[in-house]
Amino acid sequence: MSAFLLLLLVQTVRLHAQTIVSGTIKDSKGQPVAGASIAIKDSYDGATADSSGAFRFATTEKGERVLVVSALGYKSVEQKLMLGTSIPPLAFSLKEEINEMKAVVITAGTFEASDKKRATVLNSIDIVTTASANADVTGAIKTLPGAQQVGESEGLFVRGGTAAETRTFIDGTLVNNFFYTSVPNVAQRGRFSPFIFKGTVFSAGGYSALYGQALSSALILESIDLPKRSSGSIGLSPISVSAGMQKLAANQRSSWGVNYGYTNVQLAFALLGTKPDFFHIPQFHTGDANYRTKVGKSGMLKYYGYFSQNVTGLRNPSLDTLGYKEAFDLTNFNMYHNLSYRDNLGARWKINTGASFSVNRDDIAANLQDAANRPAVVTNFEFKNFGLKTHGIYVNAKAVVERRLKGLSALRFGGEYNYSDDRLNYTLYNGNTYPNYVTEHTKALFAEGDVYLTNSLAAKLGTRLEHSSLLDKVNVAPRVSLAYKVGKESQASLAYGIFYQSPERRYLPPAADLTFAKATHYIAQYQKLTSLTTFRAEAFYKKYDHLLKTALVDNRETATGNGGAGYAKGFEIFWRDKKLIKNFDYWVSYSFLDTRRDFLNYPYQIEPSFAARHTANLVVKKFITGLKTQFNANYQFATGRPYYNIQYDNATNKFGIFDQGRTPDFNSLSLSVNYLPNVFKKGGSQMTVLVLSVTNVLGSRQVFGYNYAYNGLRKEAIVPPTKTFVFIGAFISFGIDRTQDVINSNL
């Protein structure tokens, strides 16, 4: 009994010597933070908050100590306490720790795909396995909302803008002549392979202040860094051959590579038949080289060089001179070089720099031909016999410095320089030559900040200042984006921005003083994103001011001012799902567009001929693992586009509309099959892909507009060169077997 009384006495003394610490822990919204940890610093005393955020524990520590409160995803809080005395209940409010995995992402107007971002939409495999794309980057981008189905001209037509209002950037620098040179009424491909890019950002509006000179859209591409290992590749098809290699250094810090390809579509055109008579079958020689090396601990230096040489010649029956033909012959040479460098400058500083240099030469001959395909000069139509030689040199340089601030917040600033020298010689049938030289220096400064107030609320604030030597004018373009997280996997975004662009080269030099064309963007977006599904809904309004207007000056359409204006408004929906069926991937996009503009030779504000009110895409991909085969389908739809016969009226000295209408609806179903057989397996790793692709399988008649006779009395539909195109090819990679990667990515 005496031992029991002694133990009771000791426990009573200990209880009187302890201090009780209690209270509650909530977040900034007043919600309990269950599981939060509470501990006295440098001791073992503490507790864990319950489901209501409450905690309670006893400690024998004495004197002034520090209480630490922490929870996953929140900033830790420290508070001094005087232990050994009675402590009233405590109340703590924790602020969210801004975390890249939890933080909201500003996405208004932008589809992004890279190996860094969670908001992946399209990658290089997506591009090459989209049935209608034919391995063309912009062909796949056309399946996303905002892009229009324009088949008679190359480029991306986005939200009521022309192709010239979309600019493309590789590793931050502007790319001139991204597409092959225009051929009358035949759309041209992009020059670059999707496999050289690791990241793709398609911004249909509201893009970053780091980019300029684009009224409508920016396509931002980032090239790959070091390959995983050395490899070689061969491509074979009835119309093309290609070969290349990549060599990774033994220390895995540098690599180099070369590629070459030749394309001649003669066999395909002979089997399928073409509407124009191609007297020079399209032929392409292409080649590229790259070098990549790590610099120091964090730097990366990359070089990419490219060249292409192509010829094509075609003739069509003349609408003006019956019994004659109009011939067009083109020889093009293009060269492009890109050098980029990025590195960390200390703990919180980064730098991204890049420079590009390109040359483009076109040699064009156009003439009337008689029934025997001999050049002929017809009275009153002598202007149809001409020669045109162009030579363009383009330089772009950009430097971006980034300073990381608290959390994910960051400040970026820098400058950009663009130089272009376009030389044109126009030769008439009689030998008279008319030279035209246009040189432009465009300089820009920009600054942009990412401000993360919480994981749920972020803003991007930026501005861009540009000066044009040709216009001798300056513009200032502010841009703002906001994003708010409305759920665990969903968010809402708003964007506003002003965008400027210099006049197109073909309308220069001007007959009057010009300024920048201007577009003001307003965008509202909702997005819900999981690892297997993506849903986006976006509404936009775009206001155009100072659009270029033209008139006939000495029988040449020349820029006369910036009196044009217009608008574009609409909404878009995108849904992608990889969850519904195993190894089954599909996406659906829909765009509604209401747009009017008065520009160039338009007599007043009308719906532009490149805009369809309704555009929809369904892309389906099914990979059958046992067969190592992927089946792809793409159905494209667009309502008919308006067409006009706009002629200069000598009586009024103005342009007028003498005929107009709307084309039939656009429908196209494309299919492709990709098969991975096991061949040449012995002696090294490899992957072989056999491809069969058929565009417009059903042979739907597609009309993109109409050509008119000079007097407007006759017209002819503009249609694709072939109703259906078939591609068969084999692509073999040596030295690296990516079969399992392809399977895991659903191809």
C-alpha positions in Angstrom: 0.0 0.0 0.0 2.8 2.5 0.8 4.4 1.8 -2.6 1.1 2.6 -4.4 0.7 5.9 -2.4 4.3 6.9 -3.3 3.7 6.2 -7.1 0.5 8.3 -6.9 2.3 11.1 -5.3 5.0 11.1 -8.0 2.4 11.2 -10.8 0.6 14.1 -9.2 3.8 16.1 -9.0 4.6 15.3 -12.7 1.1 16.4 -13.8 1.5 19.7 -12.0 4.9 20.1 -13.7 3.5 19.7 -17.2 2.1 22.4 -19.5 -1.0 21.7 -21.6 -0.8 23.1 -25.2 -4.1 23.0 -27.2 -5.8 24.8 -30.0 -7.0 24.6 -33.6 -5.4 24.7 -37.0 -7.3 26.1 -40.1 -6.4 27.3 -43.6 -6.9 30.8 -44.9 -10.5 29.9 -45.8 -11.3 28.8 -42.3 -11.4 25.1 -43.1 -9.7 22.7 -40.7 -6.3 21.3 -41.7 -6.6 17.6 -40.6 -3.3 15.8 -40.0 -1.3 19.0 -39.4 1.8 18.5 -37.2 2.4 20.5 -34.1 5.7 20.1 -32.2 8.0 22.0 -29.8 11.2 22.6 -31.7 14.2 20.5 -30.7 12.0 18.2 -28.6 9.8 15.1 -29.0 6.7 16.7 -27.6 3.8 17.4 -30.0 0.6 16.1 -31.6 -1.4 15.8 -34.8 -4.5 17.7 -35.6 -7.7 15.7 -35.8 -10.4 16.0 -38.5 -11.7 19.2 -37.0 -8.2 20.7 -36.9 -8.0 20.5 -33.0 -5.0 19.4 -31.1 -3.9 18.9 -27.5 -0.7 17.6 -25.8 1.3 17.9 -22.6 4.9 18.9 -22.3 7.4 19.0 -19.4 9.6 21.6 -21.2 10.2 24.9 -19.4 10.9 28.4 -20.4 10.7 30.1 -23.8 10.4 27.6 -26.6 9.3 27.6 -30.3 6.2 25.8 -31.4 6.3 24.7 -35.1 3.0 24.0 -37.0 3.4 22.3 -40.4 1.2 20.5 -43.0 1.8 19.1 -46.4 1.0 21.8 -49.0 1.1 24.7 -46.5 3.7 27.1 -45.3 5.1 26.3 -41.8 4.3 28.6 -38.9 6.5 29.2 -35.8 5.3 30.8 -32.6 7.2 31.5 -29.3 5.6 30.2 -26.1 6.5 30.5 -22.4 6.2 27.0 -21.1 5.6 26.2 -17.4 2.7 28.6 -17.2 -0.9 28.3 -18.2 -1.4 28.7 -21.9 -4.8 29.6 -23.4 -6.0 27.7 -26.5 -4.1 28.7 -29.6 -5.5 29.4 -33.1 -3.3 29.0 -36.2 -4.1 29.9 -39.8 -1.9 28.2 -42.5 -1.3 29.6 -45.9 -1.0 27.3 -48.9 2.6 26.6 -50.1 2.6 27.5 -53.8 3.5 24.2 -55.5 4.0 23.4 -59.1 2.0 20.2 -58.9 -1.0 21.8 -57.2 -0.8 25.3 -58.6 -3.2 26.7 -61.2 -1.8 27.0 -64.7 -2.6 30.0 -67.0 -4.0 28.5 -70.1 -6.5 30.9 -71.7 -6.1 30.7 -75.5 -3.3 28.1 -75.3 -2.9 24.4 -76.0 0.4 23.2 -74.7 2.3 19.9 -75.1 5.7 19.2 -73.7 7.6 16.9 -71.4 7.5 19.5 -68.7 3.8 20.5 -68.5 0.9 18.6 -67.1 -1.5 20.1 -69.6 -0.3 17.9 -72.5 -2.6 18.0 -75.5 -0.6 17.0 -78.6 3.0 15.6 -78.8 5.0 14.4 -81.8 3.4 10.9 -81.8 0.0 12.5 -81.8 1.0 14.6 -84.8 2.3 11.8 -86.9 -0.6 9.4 -86.1 -3.4 11.9 -86.8 -4.8 10.5 -90.0 -5.4 13.8 -91.8 -2.1 15.4 -90.8 0.3 13.4 -93.1 3.0 14.0 -90.4 2.7 17.8 -90.8 2.7 19.8 -87.6 0.1 22.3 -88.7 -2.0 19.5 -90.2 -2.5 18.1 -86.7 -3.0 21.6 -85.2 -6.0 22.0 -87.5 -7.8 19.4 -85.5 -7.8 21.8 -82.5 -10.4 24.4 -81.9 -9.8 27.8 -83.3 -8.1 26.6 -86.5 -10.0 26.8 -89.8 -10.1 24.2 -92.6 -8.6 26.2 -95.5 -7.4 23.8 -98.2 -6.3 26.1 -101.0 -3.6 28.0 -99.2 -0.9 27.0 -96.6 -0.8 28.4 -93.1 -2.8 28.5 -90.0 -6.0 30.6 -90.2 -7.1 31.2 -86.6 -10.2 32.8 -85.2 -11.0 35.0 -88.2 -7.3 35.9 -88.9 -5.3 35.3 -92.1 -2.4 32.9 -92.3 0.0 35.8 -92.2 -1.5 36.8 -88.8 -0.1 33.5 -87.2 3.6 33.4 -86.5 5.8 30.4 -85.8 8.7 30.3 -83.4 11.4 27.6 -82.8 13.3 27.8 -79.5 12.0 31.3 -79.0 13.1 32.8 -82.3 10.8 33.7 -85.2 10.8 31.4 -88.3 10.2 33.1 -91.6 9.0 30.9 -94.5 7.9 28.1 -92.2 5.8 26.7 -95.1 7.0 25.9 -98.6 6.4 28.7 -101.1 2.8 29.3 -102.3 1.5 27.6 -105.4 -1.8 28.9 -106.9 -4.7 27.2 -105.2 -2.6 24.4 -103.8 -1.8 24.4 -100.0 1.8 23.7 -99.1 3.2 21.8 -96.1 5.3 23.0 -93.3 9.0 22.4 -93.8 10.0 20.8 -90.4 9.6 17.3 -89.1 7.5 17.0 -85.9 10.2 14.6 -84.4 12.7 17.4 -83.9 10.3 19.0 -81.4 9.8 18.0 -77.8 7.3 20.8 -77.0 4.4 22.4 -78.9 2.4 25.4 -77.8 -0.5 26.5 -80.0 -1.9 29.8 -78.8 -5.1 30.8 -80.5 -5.0 34.2 -78.8 -3.8 36.0 -75.7 -0.2 34.8 -75.9 2.8 35.9 -73.9 4.5 39.3 -74.2 7.7 37.4 -75.1 6.2 37.0 -78.6 5.0 39.7 -81.1 4.2 40.6 -84.7 1.2 38.3 -84.8 -2.4 39.6 -84.7 -4.1 36.3 -84.2 -2.0 33.3 -83.1 1.4 32.0 -82.2 2.8 28.5 -82.7 5.7 28.0 -80.4 7.9 24.9 -80.9 10.8 23.7 -78.7 13.4 21.4 -80.1 14.6 18.3 -78.3 17.8 18.2 -76.2 20.1 15.2 -76.1 18.9 11.8 -77.5 18.8 8.8 -75.2 21.4 7.0 -77.3 23.0 6.8 -80.7 20.7 5.7 -83.5 20.1 5.6 -87.2 16.9 5.8 -89.3 15.7 4.9 -92.8 12.4 5.9 -94.5 11.1 4.2 -97.6 7.9 4.8 -99.7 6.9 4.9 -103.4 7.3 8.7 -103.4 10.2 9.3 -101.0 13.4 8.1 -99.4 15.1 9.4 -96.3 18.0 8.5 -94.0 19.6 9.9 -90.9 21.7 9.3 -87.8 22.1 10.6 -84.3 25.4 10.1 -82.4 25.5 10.5 -78.7 29.0 11.1 -77.1 30.4 8.5 -74.7 30.1 10.9 -71.8 26.5 11.6 -72.8 27.0 15.4 -72.7 26.8 16.1 -76.4 25.4 14.7 -79.7 25.3 15.4 -83.4 23.0 14.3 -86.1 22.3 14.6 -89.9 19.2 13.7 -92.0 18.5 13.8 -95.7 15.3 13.2 -97.7 14.1 13.1 -101.3 10.5 13.3 -102.4 9.0 12.9 -105.9 5.2 12.4 -106.1 5.1 11.4 -109.8 3.9 7.8 -109.1 1.2 9.0 -106.7 -0.1 11.6 -109.2 0.0 9.1 -112.1 -2.1 6.6 -110.1 -4.5 9.1 -108.5 -4.8 11.7 -111.3 -4.6 15.4 -110.7 -6.8 18.4 -111.7 -3.9 20.7 -112.7 -1.6 19.4 -115.3 1.8 19.1 -113.5 4.4 19.5 -116.2 7.1 19.6 -113.4 6.2 17.0 -110.9 6.8 18.3 -107.4 10.2 17.3 -106.2 11.9 18.1 -102.9 15.4 17.7 -101.6 15.7 18.3 -97.8 18.4 18.0 -95.3 19.2 19.0 -91.7 22.0 18.8 -89.2 22.1 19.4 -85.4 24.6 19.6 -82.6 23.7 19.7 -78.9 26.0 20.0 -75.9 25.8 20.5 -72.2 27.6 23.5 -70.9 28.7 23.4 -67.3 26.3 22.0 -64.8 23.0 23.4 -66.2 23.7 25.0 -69.6 22.5 23.6 -72.9 23.7 24.8 -76.3 21.8 23.7 -79.4 22.3 24.2 -83.1 19.9 23.2 -85.8 20.4 23.8 -89.6 18.0 23.0 -92.4 17.9 23.3 -96.2 15.4 22.5 -98.9 15.3 22.8 -102.7 12.1 22.1 -104.6 10.6 22.5 -108.0 7.0 22.3 -109.3 5.2 23.4 -112.5 1.5 23.2 -113.3 -0.9 24.5 -115.9 -4.7 25.0 -115.9 -7.1 26.0 -118.7 -7.4 29.8 -118.9 -10.7 31.4 -118.1 -9.9 34.6 -119.9 -8.5 33.2 -123.2 -10.4 30.1 -124.2 -8.2 27.4 -125.8 -5.2 28.6 -123.9 -3.6 27.5 -120.6 -2.1 29.4 -117.7 1.3 27.9 -116.6 3.1 28.5 -113.3 6.7 27.2 -112.8 8.5 27.5 -109.4 12.0 26.7 -108.2 12.6 27.4 -104.5 15.7 27.3 -102.2 15.4 27.7 -98.5 18.1 27.6 -95.7 17.5 28.0 -92.0 19.9 28.1 -89.0 19.0 28.3 -85.4 21.4 28.6 -82.4 20.0 28.7 -78.8 21.5 28.7 -75.3 19.9 28.4 -71.9 21.5 28.2 -68.4 21.0 28.9 -64.8 22.7 32.1 -63.5 22.9 31.4 -59.8 20.2 30.1 -57.6 17.3 32.2 -58.9 18.4 33.5 -62.3 18.0 31.9 -65.7 18.8 33.0 -69.2 17.4 31.9 -72.6 19.0 33.3 -75.8 18.7 32.4 -79.4 19.4 33.6 -82.9 18.2 32.4 -86.3 19.3 33.2 -89.8 17.4 32.2 -93.0 17.5 32.7 -96.7 14.7 32.1 -99.2 14.9 32.3 -103.0 12.1 31.9 -105.4 12.3 31.8 -109.2 8.8 32.0 -110.7 7.8 31.9 -114.4 4.2 32.4 -115.5 2.8 32.5 -119.0 0.0 31.8 -121.3 0.4 28.6 -123.4 -1.4 27.5 -126.5 -2.9 24.0 -127.1 0.6 22.7 -127.9 1.9 24.0 -124.5 4.0 26.7 -126.2 4.3 30.2 -124.6 2.0 32.7 -126.2 1.3 36.4 -125.8 -2.3 37.4 -126.2 -3.4 41.0 -126.7 -4.9 42.6 -123.5 -3.5 39.7 -121.5 0.2 40.3 -121.9 0.4 40.7 -118.1 -0.1 37.0 -117.7 3.5 36.5 -119.1 6.0 37.4 -116.4 9.0 36.3 -114.4 9.5 36.9 -110.7 12.6 36.4 -108.7 12.7 37.0 -105.0 15.6 36.8 -102.5 15.0 37.3 -98.8 17.4 37.3 -95.9 16.0 37.2 -92.4 17.7 37.5 -89.0 16.1 37.1 -85.6 17.8 37.4 -82.1 16.2 37.2 -78.7 17.4 37.2 -75.1 15.2 36.4 -72.1 16.4 36.7 -68.5 14.2 35.2 -65.7 14.3 35.9 -62.0 12.6 33.4 -59.8 10.7 35.1 -56.9 9.0 33.7 -53.9 7.3 30.4 -54.6 6.4 29.9 -58.3 6.3 33.6 -59.0 8.8 34.9 -61.6 9.9 37.9 -63.6 11.0 37.7 -67.2 12.4 40.5 -69.3 14.5 40.9 -72.4 14.8 42.1 -75.9 14.4 41.0 -79.5 15.7 42.1 -82.9 14.3 41.3 -86.3 16.0 42.1 -89.6 14.6 41.4 -93.1 15.9 42.2 -96.5 13.5 41.4 -99.3 14.6 41.9 -102.9 12.2 41.3 -105.8 12.6 41.6 -109.6 9.5 41.5 -111.7 10.1 41.0 -115.4 7.3 41.6 -118.0 6.8 39.7 -121.3 8.7 42.4 -123.1 11.8 42.2 -120.9 11.1 45.3 -118.8 12.2 44.8 -115.3 10.8 46.4 -112.1 12.9 46.0 -109.0 11.4 46.2 -105.5 13.5 46.4 -102.3 12.2 46.4 -98.8 14.4 46.4 -95.7 13.0 46.4 -92.2 14.6 46.5 -88.7 12.2 45.7 -85.8 13.3 46.1 -82.2 11.4 45.1 -79.1 11.7 45.2 -75.4 9.4 43.1 -73.1 8.8 42.3 -69.5 6.4 39.8 -67.9 5.7 38.6 -64.4 4.0 35.4 -63.1 2.4 36.2 -59.8 1.1 33.3 -57.7 -0.9 34.6 -54.8 -2.0 31.1 -53.8 -2.1 27.7 -55.4 -5.6 28.7 -56.6 -5.0 32.2 -57.9 -2.3 33.4 -60.3 -1.8 36.2 -62.8 0.5 36.9 -65.7 1.2 40.6 -66.3 3.3 41.7 -69.2 3.9 44.4 -71.8 5.8 44.6 -75.1 7.3 47.7 -76.8 8.2 47.5 -80.5 9.8 49.9 -83.0 9.6 49.5 -86.8 12.2 51.3 -88.9 10.1 50.9 -92.0 7.0 52.5 -90.4 9.1 54.7 -88.1 6.5 54.1 -85.4 6.4 52.6 -81.9 3.7 50.5 -80.3 3.1 49.4 -76.6 1.2 46.2 -76.1 0.0 45.4 -72.5 -1.2 41.8 -71.8 -2.9 40.3 -68.7 -4.0 36.8 -67.8 -5.7 35.5 -64.7 -6.3 31.9 -63.6 -8.4 30.6 -60.6 -8.6 27.0 -59.5 -12.3 26.2 -59.0 -11.8 22.5 -58.1 -9.1 19.8 -57.6 -8.8 19.3 -61.4 -10.5 22.3 -62.9 -9.8 26.0 -63.3 -11.1 29.2 -64.9 -9.0 31.7 -66.8 -9.3 35.2 -68.3 -7.0 36.9 -70.7 -6.7 40.3 -72.3 -4.1 41.7 -74.6 -3.2 44.1 -77.4 -1.3 42.7 -80.4 0.4 44.6 -83.3 1.7 43.6 -86.7 3.6 45.3 -89.5 2.2 45.2 -93.1 2.9 42.1 -95.3 5.9 42.5 -97.6 3.9 41.9 -100.8 2.0 45.2 -100.3 5.2 47.2 -99.9 6.6 49.7 -100.4 3.3 51.6 -99.7 1.7 54.5 -101.6 0.9 56.2 -98.3 2.0 56.5 -94.7 1.2 53.3 -92.8 1.0 52.1 -89.2 0.7 48.8 -87.3 -2.4 46.7 -87.6 -3.9 46.2 -84.2 -6.0 43.4 -82.6 -7.4 43.4 -79.0 -8.2 40.0 -77.5 -10.6 39.1 -74.8 -10.8 35.4 -73.7 -12.6 33.5 -71.0 -11.9 29.8 -70.5 -12.9 26.8 -68.3 -10.7 23.7 -68.2 -10.9 20.4 -66.4 -7.8 18.2 -66.7 -6.9 14.8 -65.4 -4.2 12.4 -66.4 -6.5 10.7 -69.0 -9.1 13.4 -69.9 -9.2 17.0 -71.0 -12.2 19.3 -71.2 -11.9 22.9 -72.4 -14.6 25.5 -73.1 -13.5 28.9 -74.3 -15.2 32.1 -75.5 -13.4 35.0 -77.2 -13.9 38.4 -78.7 -11.3 40.0 -81.0 -11.5 43.6 -82.2 -9.4 44.7 -85.2 -8.2 48.2 -85.9 -5.9 49.8 -88.5 -6.2 46.9 -90.9 -4.4 47.4 -94.2 -6.3 48.7 -97.2 -5.2 48.5 -100.8 -6.0 50.1 -104.1 -4.8 49.8 -107.7 -1.8 52.0 -108.3 -0.2 51.6 -111.8 -2.1 48.3 -112.2 -0.6 47.0 -109.0 -2.5 46.3 -105.8 -0.7 48.6 -103.3 -1.2 49.5 -99.7 -2.8 52.9 -99.3 -3.6 53.2 -95.6 -4.8 51.5 -92.4 -8.5 52.4 -92.6 -9.7 48.8 -92.2 -11.4 47.3 -89.1 -13.4 44.3 -88.0 -14.2 41.8 -85.3 -14.2 38.1 -84.5 -16.1 36.4 -81.8 -17.2 32.9 -80.9 -16.7 29.9 -78.6 -14.9 26.6 -78.8 -15.1 23.2 -77.1 -12.4 20.5 -76.8 -12.8 17.1 -75.2 -10.1 14.4 -75.1 -10.5 11.0 -73.4 -8.0 8.1 -72.9 -10.1 6.6 -70.1 -13.2 5.2 -71.7 -11.7 2.2 -73.4 -8.2 0.7 -72.8 -5.7 1.7 -75.5 -8.4 3.9 -77.1 -7.8 7.6 -77.5 -10.1 10.2 -79.1 -10.7 13.9 -79.1 -13.5 16.1 -80.3 -13.2 19.8 -81.1 -15.9 22.3 -82.1 -15.5 26.0 -83.1 -18.2 28.6 -83.7 -17.0 31.8 -85.4 -18.7 35.0 -86.2 -16.4 37.4 -87.9 -16.5 40.4 -90.2 -13.6 42.6 -91.5 -12.9 45.4 -93.9 -9.3 45.0 -95.2 -7.2 44.9 -98.4 -9.6 45.3 -101.4 -12.8 44.5 -99.5 -15.3 47.3 -100.4 -16.8 47.2 -96.8 -17.0 45.0 -93.8 -17.8 41.5 -94.9 -17.3 37.9 -93.7 -13.8 36.9 -95.0 -13.5 34.1 -97.5 -11.3 32.1 -95.3 -13.8 31.8 -92.4 -16.3 29.1 -91.7 -19.0 29.7 -89.0 -18.9 26.1 -87.8 -15.9 23.8 -87.7 -15.6 20.3 -86.0 -13.1 17.5 -85.8 -13.3 13.9 -84.5 -10.0 12.2 -84.1 -10.0 8.5 -83.0 -7.0 6.2 -82.3 -7.1 2.6 -81.2 -4.0 0.6 -80.4 -4.3 -3.2 -80.4 -1.3 -4.4 -78.3 -1.4 -8.0 -79.5 -1.2 -6.9 -83.1 1.2 -4.1 -82.4 -1.1 -2.0 -84.7 -2.8 1.3 -84.3 -5.9 2.3 -86.3 -6.5 6.0 -86.7 -9.4 8.0 -88.1 -10.2 11.7 -88.4 -13.4 13.2 -89.6 -13.3 16.9 -90.4 -16.3 19.1 -91.0 -16.8 22.8 -91.8 -19.8 24.7 -93.0 -19.4 26.5 -96.4 -17.2 29.6 -96.6 -18.2 32.8 -98.4 -16.7 33.6 -101.8 -16.6 36.9 -103.7 -15.6 38.2 -107.1 -14.1 41.6 -106.1 -13.2 43.7 -109.1 -12.0 47.3 -109.5 -14.7 49.5 -111.0 -13.2 52.0 -113.3 -16.4 54.1 -113.2 -16.3 54.6 -109.5 -12.5 54.1 -109.0 -13.4 51.7 -106.2 -13.4 47.9 -105.6 -16.9 46.3 -105.7 -18.4 42.9 -105.3 -19.8 41.6 -108.6 -20.6 38.0 -107.5 -20.8 36.2 -104.2 -22.0 33.0 -102.7 -21.1 30.2 -100.3 -19.2 27.0 -101.0 -20.6 23.6 -100.1 -19.9 22.2 -96.6 -16.5 20.7 -96.2 -16.5 17.0 -95.3 -13.4 14.7 -95.1 -12.8 11.3 -93.5 -9.2 10.2 -93.3 -7.8 6.8 -92.2 -4.4 5.5 -91.3 -2.9 2.3 -90.0 0.5 2.0 -88.2 2.0 -1.5 -87.8 5.1 -2.4 -85.8 6.4 -5.8 -87.1 9.3 -7.7 -85.5 12.0 -7.6 -88.2 15.8 -7.4 -88.1 15.6 -8.1 -84.4 19.0 -9.9 -84.2 22.1 -7.8 -84.0 20.8 -4.8 -82.3 17.7 -2.9 -81.1 15.4 -1.4 -83.7 11.9 -0.3 -84.4 10.0 -0.6 -87.7 6.8 1.2 -88.4 4.7 0.4 -91.5 2.3 3.2 -92.4 -0.8 3.3 -94.6 -2.6 6.6 -94.8 -5.6 7.6 -96.9 -7.0 11.1 -96.8 -10.6 11.9 -97.8 -11.4 8.1 -98.1 -15.0 8.7 -99.3 -13.9 11.1 -102.1 -16.1 13.9 -100.9 -16.1 16.8 -103.3 -14.4 19.8 -101.7 -14.7 23.3 -103.0 -12.6 26.0 -101.4 -13.8 28.9 -103.5 -13.9 30.1 -107.2 -11.5 31.6 -109.7 -13.0 34.2 -112.0 -12.3 35.4 -115.5 -10.9 38.9 -115.8 -14.3 40.2 -116.9 -16.1 38.2 -114.3 -18.3 36.3 -116.7 -16.9 32.9 -116.0 -15.9 31.1 -112.8 -14.3 27.8 -111.9 -14.3 26.0 -108.6 -11.1 25.7 -106.6 -10.6 22.1 -105.7 -7.8 19.9 -104.3 -5.3 18.5 -106.9 -6.6 15.0 -106.0 -9.8 14.0 -104.3 -8.0 11.3 -102.3 -4.3 10.9 -101.4 -2.7 7.5 -100.4 0.6 7.2 -98.7 2.4 3.9 -98.0 5.8 3.8 -96.2 8.2 2.0 -93.9 10.3 3.8 -91.2 13.1 1.9 -89.5 15.1 3.1 -86.5 18.4 1.3 -85.7 20.2 1.4 -82.4 17.2 2.2 -80.2 14.1 0.1 -79.8 11.2 2.4 -78.9 8.5 -0.3 -79.4 7.5 -0.5 -75.7 7.5 3.3 -75.5 5.2 3.5 -78.4 2.9 0.9 -76.9 2.9 2.7 -73.6 2.0 5.9 -75.3 -0.7 4.3 -77.4 1.5 5.2 -80.4 
